[in-house]
Amino acid sequence: MTPSSLISCEIFAPAAAHRSVLAEIAKACANDVGQPITIKRCQLQASRTRPQEPTVTLYLPAALAATQNQIWCLACRLACFCPSARVSVLILAVDAFSPATETTVEILQSA
């Protein structure tokens, strides 16, 4: 499996015990849908402006998001099994955009 096809998961929660439980749930859900996952646990810092609920964020390449339904099943399972957490999916599509060429710039300038 190439690094661009890996799914990573960040878990933010105020308590270490809560982060551990969420990580175990994420790992089990990923196994259930057959997707390898890398999990990073982060402490949620107290703040008046930032919500204090736990947050689970999946980061995945655009190629996986577009071609594999299991990814969306994983996100839905996490939301169902972690109702007190905010679950989100971020699609990393940087590789889908190539740098502008001189031809592209010329066409845009002449328009």
Protein Blocks (a to p, Z undefined) as FASTA:
>chain_A
ZZklpccdddddfbfklmmmmmmmmmmmmmmnopacddddddddddfklcfbdcdddddd
fklmmmmmklmmmmmmmmmmmmmbccdddddfklmpccddfklmmmmmmZZ
